[in-house]
Amino acid sequence: MKTIYFSKYQGTGNDFVMLNNMNGEYDFINEKHVQLLCNRRFGIGGDGLIKINRSSKSAFEVDYFNSDGSKSFCGNGARCSLAFSESIGIHILDVEFSAIDGLHRGGKVRDLYWVEMLPVKNIEKDLENYILNTGSPHYVHFCDDVKKEDIVLYGKQVRYSERFKTEGINVNISQVTGNGLKIRTYERGVEDETLSCGTGATACALAYAVKENMNGHHEIDVDVEGGKLKVSFAGSSSEGFDNIRLIGPAQLVFEGEFYLD
């Protein structure tokens, strides 16, 4: 029997099992372990699991797993990783870390954690919808009222459509408000609605910029089901976007031990 020492973090309702793997003691964790640990009835429960690994390229590596054991980049997971890394003694006020899609910068301003996303140059328009990759692939649909939409039904229809069924895609519905955007997200790998999705919030903000033909530097408030995020970026719909930052809170929920057979 192996003992897992974990911390549980959440960022606007997106929750993660966090493991300090700087010394490699959790290298053995596999897909089945991730599925068990993220299970909300038989495990700890979470939208994903993150191992903080030692890295030769940066201060640390964010090794992210969806709850089904698949791997991707996760914006809220990266922000929670900064908060967790801070708790284990890593200096994170302005730091470079590694992830599945490359090197990222991240940091903390007052009580908010930010992560810089990789540049986004290609945004495809599909009728009135948008397809783009912000570390994970996203499909963005604008609607009049996100509360009236069945995000799970709509999300499954898109995610399991002929085009996307093999690799999967995250599906967002987005509503333009006087203060920014309201969004809801169906996440592949979780295969359900989540209370927040950082790469989804980023995708919706950039899709909105393309929709409105915005140029220059902007910061957009994004209301997710679990709280509030900000997305800042620079660029244009024709040239693409860079200096993209996802900004929001990250919080320790609890810590504990779990025993694996």
VOVEXTI-214990 format. One record per residue (C-alpha): residue in one letter; x, y, z. Coordinates in steps of 0.001 Angstrom, whole numbers, plus 500000, padded with zeros to 6 digits. Layout:
AXYZ
...
This chain:
M500000500000500000
K501299503447499051
T500453506651500917
I499636509718498812
Y500082513079500528
F497957515576498633
S496556519074498654
K493224520005497080
Y493057523401495358
Q490329525200493464
G490344528137491068
T486871529620490492
G485377526187491155
N487765524211488936
D489246521764491477
F492460519759491408
V494346517127493373
M497885518511493792
L500972516337494392
N504467517552495283
N506595515372493019
M509762517462493114
N511657514427494438
G509962511908492132
E508047509913494729
Y504873510021492613
D506460509082489295
F504526505803489494
I501126507533489214
N499373506251486070
E496082506769484258
K494162504374486521
H495492506088489645
V494418509466488273
Q490908508179487569
L490619506835491129
L492065509889492856
C489779512232490883
N486679510101491502
R484245512035493698
R482818508941495380
F485736506538495723
G488651508962495655
I489529512514496631
G487544514143493848
G488644516677491273
D488386517922487708
G492020516942487328
L495262515911488996
I498516517867488889
K502013516723489735
I504576519440490359
N507753517903488937
R511362518976488925
S512393520481485572
S515770521086483946
K514261523823481761
S512418525937484330
A511570526355488010
F509185523360487895
E506907521367485603
V503116521404485767
D502207517807484849
Y498433517995484336
F495961515118483938
N492244515372483212
S490065513274485495
D489945510487482881
G493759510262482868
S494317512093479580
K496781514978479443
S496459518587478300
F497271522126479377
C494922523669481944
G494826527407482658
N493138527221486054
G495270524202486898
A498377526248486112
R497186529062488375
C496477526588491189
S499912525087490565
L501446528494491257
A499576528732494560
F500566525182495532
S504191525709494484
E504283528819496638
S503113526725499606
I506011524254499173
G508616527000499109
I509034527873495426
H509369531577494604
I506510532356492200
L506092536156492069
D507333536025488468
V508436532555487427
E508888530373484353
F507453526854484402
S507101523977481948
A503853522411480737
I502773519985478041
D502600522767475438
G505898524460476327
L507250527138478671
H504960529616480423
R505421532571482733
G503281533008485786
G503109534962488991
K501114536609491723
V499775540142492086
R498247540785495504
D495911537795496025
L495479536881492347
Y497529534385490324
W498261534915486640
V499589532671483917
E500768533734480490
M499357531602477709
L501157530836474475
P500384533107471482
V497262532285469463
K497642532960465749
N494966530790464149
I491280531281464928
E488879529496462592
K485384530801462046
D482718528124461580
L479530529974460580
E478989532099463733
N481209529904465921
Y484958529989466574
I487559527224466857
L490945527891468451
N493618526355470663
T494604528124473886
G496665525227475218
S493638522976474734
P491268523022471726
H488072525047472150
Y484816525626470298
V483079528919471133
H479405529614470457
F477839532999471288
C474272533064472566
D471800535498474138
D471536533862477571
V473902531145478835
K471455530203481601
K468856529073479082
E471230526756477214
D471728523036477912
I475523523105477881
V475925519354478443
L473628518416475554
Y475131521017473237
G478664520193474370
K478257516496473640
Q476763517200470216
V479844519189469222
R482463517162471091
Y481254513832469639
S480526515174466155
E482312513524463241
R485002516202463120
F485911516212466813
K485002512788468194
T488515511298467941
E490588513999469629
G487747515760471439
I487227519470471943
N486093521688474812
V482823523471474079
N481926526934475388
I478793529021475191
S479382532728475707
Q477086535679476384
V478156539292475857
T477203541505478826
G477711545153479687
N480702544180481831
G482352541562479623
L481373537932479079
K479462535179480847
I480457531662479835
R479710528019480500
T481989525184479460
Y481722521484478660
E485179519944479103
R486532516952477244
G488299514555479612
V485768515447482306
E482900514927479818
D480609517253481731
E480143520904482577
T482772522323484927
L482335525406487089
S485269527051485368
C487754526526482546
G490733528839482231
T491647527946478659
G487925528241477860
A487701531731479371
T490750532674477313
A489253531185474147
C485980533060474649
A487788536366475228
L489861535962472050
A486844534822470025
Y485021537932471246
A487974540058470131
V487749538540466651
K483958538908466602
E484246542617467452
N487385543183465330
M489314544453468361
N492910545666468030
G495586546622470551
H495682545756474246
H492510544746476087
E491415543190479375
I488080541391479477
D486145540312482569
V484844536761482254
D482159535438484600
V482269531649484919
E479900529517486953
G482403529375489823
G483527533003490001
K485312535727488069
L488391535690485835
K490173538288483741
V491835537748480376
S494262540333479029
F495869540218475582
A497351542254472759
G497053541876469008
S494408541813466326
S491977539477464603
S494133539522461475
E497570539037463057
G496662536933466098
F497172537535469790
D500043537400472267
N500852538656475792
I497787536628476797
R497274536408480558
L494659534506482537
I494172536124485949
G492128534974488942
P492046533475492442
A493383530109493575
Q492658528632496985
L493634525696499169
V490561523619500033
F492060520876502214
E495041518586502636
G495205514908503516
E496420511395502890
F495077508753500523
Y496068505102500459
L496583503280497180
D496554499486497142
